[in-house]
Amino acid sequence: MKLITKVKQFKNIVLRILRNTVFQKVCKYIFLFLVYYITIFTLVLNIYELKLSNINNRVNTVLSILSTPNYDKGLEIIPSIQNKNIPIEPSFFKPITVVKSILFKQNEYRPILKEFYGGYQYRHNAEYIPSQKSNNFISDMLKQIIISWKSELDSINLCDINLSNIDLMVAKFDSTLLINSDFSNSNLSGTRFAYSDLSLSNFSDSRLAYCNFNNAQITNSDFSGCYLFDSSFLHTTVRVVNFDNSKIHSIDFSNTIFWGGISNCSFNNADIRWCNFSGIDSLNIKIFKNTKTLYDCKFENEIKAQILLEYPRLFQKPTD
């Protein structure tokens, strides 16, 4: 009997709670919130998957075109895929990710796409190989495509391409449009850029030994922190270029066209040795005020005399 009495008491308590208007309102609001949240989440997730599907299709288009004689058209699509913004992946149990997916974009290709390609990277004239470099799989794969075709990159439009943090030695970019390209922190030794447009390009912290920049256009570009060694700048147009913190060794600038004068370039803390600046008559020597060294560099006699007078330390043999 006591048990039955307790059950009845509990039942009455539950009924009173359920009949309470405040409780009913709370339940109503919770229910409405869940309905709205599930609806919004479903919509956001569909948008996210649609964006991913679009990227899948574009990458497939590139892979298809690369197998045709018009492979250059496929290569030209790569920058637009790299710069495609996609929403942040939403998670049902992390509402903040839903908000971020609506308000923010990211220029990154998530590992979720890895399944679509079976976890493999593309290689020209070779089998697919497993990706082990990073989680940003699609970005790595697009760069790998460029590496695989590095000897056939002449005379195409690769503006806005991202080729940072890769080994791209002995590539051929002759007469290629590379405006706003990113080669930062890459090994580009032996690469050709003759007659290319490198305006607004980023070569910061890159290795540029034995490169060919002959007749190229280099305007408003960043070469800070890079290593330039024995590269050719014959008839190259250089304007507003940042060479800060770079090692510039054995470069012949005598036939380089410093449009507007070499003074619009920056050489702060640059290590400049065995370079040839002869033939440049108009030169504001103040651009070398914060340069580390100009050891064994050639200048017109008058300009060299001015530098020796103002900054004699620059021609002293470095200790390192």
Secondary structure as UniProt FT lines:
FT   HELIX           2..19
FT   HELIX           21..65
FT   TURN            66..67
FT   TURN            69..70
FT   HELIX           71..82
FT   STRAND          86..87
FT   TURN            92..93
FT   HELIX           95..103
FT   STRAND          105..106
FT   HELIX           111..117
FT   TURN            118..119
FT   STRAND          120..121
FT   TURN            124..125
FT   STRAND          129..130
FT   HELIX           137..148
FT   HELIX           150..152
FT   TURN            154..155
FT   TURN            159..160
FT   TURN            164..165
FT   TURN            169..170
FT   TURN            174..175
FT   TURN            179..180
FT   TURN            184..185
FT   TURN            189..190
FT   TURN            194..195
FT   TURN            199..200
FT   TURN            204..205
FT   STRAND          207..209
FT   TURN            214..215
FT   STRAND          217..222
FT   TURN            224..225
FT   STRAND          227..229
FT   TURN            234..235
FT   STRAND          237..242
FT   TURN            244..245
FT   STRAND          247..249
FT   TURN            254..255
FT   STRAND          257..258
FT   TURN            259..260
FT   HELIX           262..264
FT   TURN            268..269
FT   STRAND          271..273
FT   TURN            278..279
FT   HELIX           285..288
FT   TURN            289..290
FT   TURN            295..296
FT   HELIX           301..310
FT   HELIX           312..315
//
